[in-house]
Amino acid sequence: MRLLRSLGRGLNTTRVVVLNLIFFFFLGLFLLSLFGSAEEVTIEPQTTLVLRPQGQLVEEYSSTPLDRALQESLDQGRSETRLRDLLKVLDTAAKDTRITQLFIDTNAMQGAGLAALLDLRDGIERFKASGKPVVAMGDAMSQHQYLLASFADEVWLAPGGMVWIDGYANMRQFFRTGLEKLAVDINLFRVGEYKSAMEPFIRDDMSPEAREAAAYWLGSLWETYLERVTMQRGIRPQALGTALRELPERIEAAGGDFTQVALEAGLVDRVMSRPEARQTLALRGAANAAGDGYRAIGNDEYLTLITPPAGLPARHDIKVLVAEGEIVRGRLGAGTISADQLSEQLRELGRDQQVRALVLRINSPGGDAQASEQIRREIQALQDSGKTVVVSMGDVAASGGYWIAMGADEIWASPSTITGSIGVFGMLPTFNRTLSRLGITTDGVGTTELAGTMRLDRPLDEGVRRIFQATTERVYADFIARVARHRSMSEDAVDAVARGRVWSGEQALERGLVDRLGGLDEAVDAAARMAGLGSNYRVGYHQPLLSPLELMLQEWLGSVAMHLPLSYGPTLAAPGGFVADLLQDLERIAAQDGTFTIAAHCMCRVR
């Protein structure tokens, strides 16, 4: 008893200390927000808007608002920038007479999909239409950083910098031999020779079918990239192609001067240092108060100024709902398309009498087939209530991502959207041989022949294997039938373009899988037209409301962030190795809660 009492006192003391530390931490943040000495951000005439995307360009954040506010308050930089926030900043600044020019800094952007960048290009073009100049600059530009820079009127490169354009690749590690050495048995069930998501577990190289399909859709994306760059820069496509092929020879001829090669190829207009760039921008706009640079405001600060305080939801005729991430069952929160959570949001929109149309913005490689079907049925119920549903595909809407899109009244895709991959698979790894090497075996009794057959430490029963293959084929048949019904195609015609094959948005249009090519704005206009709203309609994003406590904490942490130095440096992301990829893939398709999982997932990442 004395021991238990001592343990109880120790636990209570620990609890009090931890709670006090949390209390004083938030108290300190609150006091800093109240009494901080930073001046309020204002916009003066002849101000330059600095567009500086940080981290990954995304449709929706993969973290909670409080996580992001705390991260910014601690000056940890940002790992994600939301596309719609940049578009809102650009559209507002185009009409703001205090903003006289746009400066795009590419250094902190770590990654972006081609479709998202093309949407951003449309926003930059609308800014240009106001008559204001646009300049972009980078120190060493990656392929997607350079595409963003090419949308500007001028592209500047720092001395010693480079522009690295190497094309698109779809490559993965293959684990068959390694898994065999570990004595892991892979039991794969799939339909469609092009459904190659799980090939790395049963092969040591890419199958001919997967190689053919990947080369086809990657070629379409690459043509779109080259077309956009050459059109923006006024370079002949053949000249750029020649420059890329001859890059080693040109670098050697220039004595290793990558900057000079980029200048000669017409990829950049000027080579200048950061201090020179600051002075040039000051001459074109206005000098800052210190006299060592230009008068500027960043996209985050500008967004804060133009965004009204959080409160009651505004009334809108059209709602945009973003579905980004892997499709999963249940409710897993930010970073995934959780079937229960998205279904709840769709029902909320169905009950909102003000909303006449929904634009579902999808950026997903798919996931669980059952969860995808749950979402599709909720979309169907929303349409049955009389509301128009239009899908706008982002960088990827494939497999399960296409599953939830197929029933929309109209489907819009970017030419570079990765879509299709109509196919399903299931997989169960078993480790009985691995354990046997360690001298561990499994034995016992069950009440039926199927009892215990789902254990991963036993060989997969042949009867269970037949059941799972038949189930996989049935899910695929249902997938095909639903696509045929929604797209007014025969099942044979759908099967001819399905079987797990991936298409670009442009290729999908040719095959009847989507209705139109265009970005989010075009999809919104289409929704308004189909809902009979005319040209005077209100559009807003649908997001869950924060609780009063969450709003208060977010405002406190946001105030703290305004008082701390802002960091625009690139955020560091831990590189994903083959072990991480292996475990991540296994997690996607392993049995859930003792049941066999059928997945509609496209492992179609572009690198």
N, C-alpha and C positions, 0 to 999 in steps of 0.2 A: 504493500500500500504506500509506504514511504517512497518507493521508486516511482510508482504511478503518479503520486502527488508532485514529485520533483519534475517528472516529464511534463505534467500538466502546466506547472508554473513556467517551465522553459518554453513550451509552445505558446503560452499566453504572452510572455515577454517578447518573443519573436514577432508575434502578431501585432502587438502594440508598436514595436519599433518600425516594422514594415509600413503599417498604416500611417504612422507619423511621418516617415520619410516621404511617402506619396503625397500626404497633405502639404508638407512644407515645400515640396517641389512645385505643386500647382499654385500654392500661395505665392511663391517667388515669381513664377511666370505671370501671375495676375498683377502683382505689384509692378513688375517690369513693364507690363502693358499700360498701366495707369500712369506711371511716373517716368517712363522712358523719355529721353531727351531728343529723339529723332524728330526731324521736321516732317510735317505732313507733305505727302507727294502732291505736287501741282504740275500743271502743264502750262508752259509759257509759249508765246508765239515763236514760230520757226524752230519747233522741236522735231527732232528725228525720232521716229519709232524704230526701235531695235527689236527685230524678230530673231529670237535666239532659242530654238527648240532644244530641250534638254532630254537626254536619255532616248527612250523609244517613243516614236510617234504612234499614239494609240487612239482608238475610237472611244474607249471608256477606261477609267482607271482600274487597275487590278488590286488596289488597296482602298481602305476606308478613308473618309474625310479626316477623321481624327489622326490616323496614321500619317497622312500627308502633312497635316498642319503641324504635328509634333516634329516630323522630319525637317520641315522648313524652319521651325522655331529653333532647332538645334543646329541650323546651318549645315545640314548634311547633304545639300544638293538635292536634285530630283532625278528619279529614274524614269519618269514618264512625262510626256506632254500630250495634252488632249487636243486632237485635231480641231474639234469644233470651237475650242477656245481661241485658237490661232485665227480661224476663219471669222469669228466674231470681232476680234481685234482689228483684222484687216478691213472688214466692211465698215466698221465704225470709224476707223482712222481715215478711210477714204473721204468721208464727209466732214471730218474735223479740220477746220481751217487752221488750227494751231499746229497740226502735223503737216510738215512740208516735204518730207522724204522718208523713204524706208531703207533701212540697212539690215541685211540678212547676214547673221553670223552663223556659219555652219558647224563650228568647231565642237559644240556640245551635243549635237544630235548623234546618237549612237546607232540608230536603226530606224527604218521606215519601210512600209510596203509601197509598191509602185502605185497602186490605186489611191492610197492616201495622199501620196505626193501629187498625183494628178488633180485631186480635189483641192489641194493647197495651191496648185498652179492657177486654178480658176479664181481663187480668192486674190492672188497676187495680180492677176490680169484685171480684176475689177478695181483694185487699188490703182493700177497704172492708168485705167480709163479716166480717173479723176485728174490726170495731168501731172501727177507727182512722180518723180524719178525713183528708181529702185536700184540699189547697189548691193552686191553680195560679196562676201570675203571669207576665205578660209586659210588655215595654215597648211593642212594636208588633207585634201578632200577625198573621201571614199566615193564609191560609185553613186550612192544615193545622196550623199551630201552635195556632190557635184550637180546632180539633176536638180536639186533644190536651188543651187546657186545659178544654174543656167536660166531660170525663170526671170532673173533680174535683167535690167538694161545693161549693166556692166558687171563683170566678174573680176575681182582682184584676188591675187595670190601673194602670200607672204614670201619673201626671199628664202630660197632653200626649200620651199614647199613643193607639193606634188599633187597631181590629179590622177587617182588610180581608178581606171575603168577596166574591169576584167571579165565582164559578162555575168550570166547567171548560172548557177549550178544547183543540182539537187542530188546531194551525196549523203550517204549514211554509212556507219560501220556495220559489218556483217559478222554475226556471232556463232554461226553453226559449228565450226570446228572448235571454237573456244568452249561452247556449251557441251560439245561431245567430250572434251577433255575433263569437264566438270561432271560428266555423266548426268546431265540434265536432259530430260526427254520433253520435246515440244510437240504438243498435240494441237494441230491447227485445223480449223474448219473455216472454209471460205467459199464464196461463189464469185466467179469471174476471173479470167486469167490476168486482167489488168489490176486487180485489187492487190497491190504489192505492199501494203502497209506492214505486213508481218514477215515479208521475205527475209529480212536480216536474221530471223531466228531459224530459218530452215535452209538458207543458202549461204555461200561464201562470196557471191557476187550478184549483180543485178540481172534479173531474168531478161531475155530478149523482148518480151512484151512490155515490161516496165521501162526498159531503155528506149524503146520505140515511142511510147506514150510521153515519157518525160522530155525527150528531145523535141517532140512536137509542140507541147504547150510552153516549154521554156523558150523555144524559138519565137513563138508569138510574143511573149513578154519582152524578149530582147529586141525584136523589131519595133515594138512600141517605144522602148527606151531610146533606141537610136533615132527614131523618127522625131521624138520630142526634143532631144538634144540638138540635132541638126537643124530643126525648124527654128528653135529659139536662138541658136547661135549663128544662123545663116551659113552653115557649113554644108557642103555637099555630102550626102551619106557615103558615097564611094570614097571621098577623101578621108572621112573619119575612120571608115573601115580599114583603109590602107595604113593610116597612122597607128591604129591599134595593132595591126599585124606586124608592122615594122618597128614597133616600140623598142625592142632590144637594140637594133641597129641605130636608131635615132638617139637613144640614150648614150650609146658608146660614142657616136659622132659628136655629141655635145659635151663630151668629157664628163659624163655622169650628171650633167645639170638638168634635172627633171623639170625645173621651173622654166628653163628656156625652151624645152621641147613643148611644154603645154602652151607657151606663148606663141610659138611658131605654128602650132597646129590650130590656133584660133580658139582654143578652149578657154583662155582667159584674155582679158583686155590689158591689164596692167599688173606689174609686180611692184608691190610697195610694202613697207613695214607697217606695223600697227601704229606707231607714232605718226607716220606720214598719213595713214588713213584717217586718223582722228583729226588732223589739221585740214585735210581735204574736205572732210564732212563738215567741219566748222565753217570753212569758207563758203560752202554751198548752202549751209543753213545758218546756224548761229553758234558762237562760242559758248562754252559753259562758264559758270561763275569763276572757276579757278583759272580759266584761260589756257588750260592744257588739253582741251579736247572740244567736243561738240555738245550742244544741248540735246539731251536724249532722255527717252523714257522706255523702259523695257516692256515687253509684251505682258509679263505678269503684273507689273504695277499698273499698266494701262487697263488691263482686264479688271483689276480691283476697282479702279475708278469708275468704270462704265457699267459695272454689275450692281444692280440694286441689292439692298440688304435682304437676307433670306427671310421669308415670311410665309404667308398663305400662298398656295399655288395660284398662278394666274390662269385666266380662262383662255383656252385656245381652241381653234377649230380643227387644227391638225397637230397631232402629237408625234414626235420622233422618239422611238424607243430603241436603245442600242443593246444588241445582244452580242457580246464579245467574249471569247474564250472557249474552253472545251465544254461540251454539253454533258451534264452529269445529272444523276437522279438526286432528289431531295433538295436540300438547301445548304449550299456550301459557301455562300457569300461572294464577296468581291473577287474578280479574277476568273470566274467561271460563269457559264450559263446554267444556273441551277434550275431544274425543271419546275420545282414547286414555287420558287420565287418569281420566275418569269411568268408562270401561269397566273399567279396572284396579280401581277402587274397588268396582265392582259384583261383579267376580270375587272380590275379597277377602271380601266379605260372603257370597258363595256358598260359599266354603270354610269359613266360620266356623259350626261346628255349633251353637254356642250361640244364634245369631241365628235367630229363627223368622219374623220379619217385617221388612220395610223400609218406611219412610215416606219417599218422595221428595218433598222440598219444592222446587217449581219456581218460579223467578222469572226468566223469560226471554222476550224477544220473538222468539226463534228464531234462525235463521242458516242454516248450510250444510245442505242437504237430505241429502246423503250422510252427514255426521256425525250428523245426527239419526237416520237409519235405523240407523247403527252402534250408537248408544246404545239404541234401541228393541229391537234384537236381543239385546243384553246383558241388558236387563230381562226379555225373554222367557226367556232361558236361566236367569236367577235363579228365575223362576217354575217352570220345568220341573224345577229341583232340589228343589222342594217348599216354597219360601218364599213367603209372602204379600207382595204389593207393593201399597201404597196410595199414591196421589199426593195431595199437598196443594198446591193452587195458591196462590201469593202474589199480588202486585200484578198480574203479567202472566204468562200461560202461553199464548202465541199462536203460530200458525204452527208453526215448528219446536219451540217449547215445547209445543204441543199434540201434535205428532208423537211426542215421547218420552213423553207422558203417556197416550196413548190405549190402550195395552195393559195398563194396571194393572188389578188385580182390582177396585178401586173408585177413583173420582176425586172428590175433594172440592174445592170452590171457595168462595171468599168471594163474597158477593153482588156485591161491587165488583171482583172479578177481571176483568181484560181477557183474553179467550181467544178461541178460534175462529181466524179468519183462515186457514182451510184453503185454501191456494193456494200456488202457486210462481211464480217468475219468474227470468229471467236477463237480463243486460244486458252489452253490450260497447260502450264508447265508442271511436270511431275518430277520429284526429286528422290524417288526411291533408290535409284542406282547411286546417287550421290551419297545418301545416308548409308547405303550398304558398304561403301568403301570405308566408312568410319566405323563399321561394325554395328550399325543401328538398323533394325528391321521393325516392321509393323505387322501385327497379327491380331486377330480377335474374332468376334462373332457379331452377327447382325440379324434382325428379325426378318429381313427380306434380302433378295439378291442385290438390290440397289443400295442397301444400307452401307454407308462408309465408302461408297465408290467416288465421292467427291473429295476425298482426302488427297492432298498433293504429295503425301509421302508414300503413296501406293501407285502401281501402274494403272493407267486408265483402262477401265473395263471395256471390252469390245462392244457390249450392248449399249453402254453409255456413249461410246464413240458414235455409234449409228444414230442414237437419239439426237446428239448435238449437231451432227451433220444435217440431219433432216430438219431440225429447227432452224439452222442457219439458212438452208435453202428456202424454207417457208418465209422467213423474214425478208429475204431478197425478193421473192415472188410478190410479197405484199408491197415492198418498196416500188417495184416496177409497175404494179397495178395502180398504185396511187399516183405515180408520175404520169402514167398514161391517161388517167382520168382527169387530172388537173391540167395537163398540157394538151389535151385533145389529140392524143397520139395513140397509135396501136401499141400493144405491149411488145410486139416484135420490133417496132421502130424504136421504142425506148431501150429495149435490150441491146439493140445494135450500137447505141451510143453510150450504154451503161457498162456493165461488167467491170466496174471499178475504174474506168478510164477517166483521167483528169483532163479538163479543157480550160483554156483561157476564156475570158468573157466573150471575146470576139468569136472564138470557135464555138462557144456554147450558143450564141445567137444564131449562127449558121445551122445549128442542129436542133433548133426549136426549144432549147432548155431555158432560155430567157427571152424576154420580149423586147427590150430596148437596151442601148448602150448609153451610159451617162452617169453622172455623179449624183450625190445626195440632193442637190438643188433641183435637178431635173426630176428626180423621183417625187419630191415634194410638190412640184408644179403638176405632175401627173396625178397625184392623189387629190389635189384641189380640183382639177378638171373632172376627174371621175366622180367626185363627191358633189359636183355642181356648186362649188363655192365661188366661182368667178375669179377675179384677180385681187379682191380685197379680203384676205383671210389672215388669221393669226396663227403662227407656228411656235411651238415650244417643245422642249425636251421633257419627257416623263421620267422622273426620278423619285425614289422613295423619300418621304419627308423625314428630316432628322428630328429626334426628340428635343424638347427644350434644353435638357442637360447637354446633349451633343452640340446643339447650336451655341450654347454658352461657352463650352470648352473650345469649340472651333474658333469662335470670335476671339477668345483670349489668346489662343496660340497664334492665330493670324496676326493679332496686334503685336505679339512678341516678335514674330518674323519680320514685321515692318521696322522694328528697332534694331535688328541685328544686321551685320553686313551680309549682302547678298552674294552668293557664290554662283558664278556662271561657268565654272570649270566642268569638264565632263565627269559624269559619275562612273564609277568603276563597277563592272558587273563580273562576277566570278565566271570564268569560262566553263562551259559544259563539256565534260569529257565523255568518253564512250561508256564508262560505267554509269554515269548519271543518266545518259540516254537510255541505256539498257533497263535500268530500274524504273525510269519514267514510263517507258513503253509497257513493261510488264505490269505496272500498276494500273495502266489504262484498261487492260484486257483481262486481268486476273478475276477470278470468281468473287462476286460481291455477296456478303451475307450467306455464303453457302450455296448460291445459285449461279447458274451458267450465264455469262453476260455476252450478249450479241452487240458488237460495236459497229457503228457506222462512222468510221474515223479515217481521215486522209492524212497520212504522214508526208505532206507535200510542202515541206519548208524549203524556201529559196535562200541560198547563201551565196 
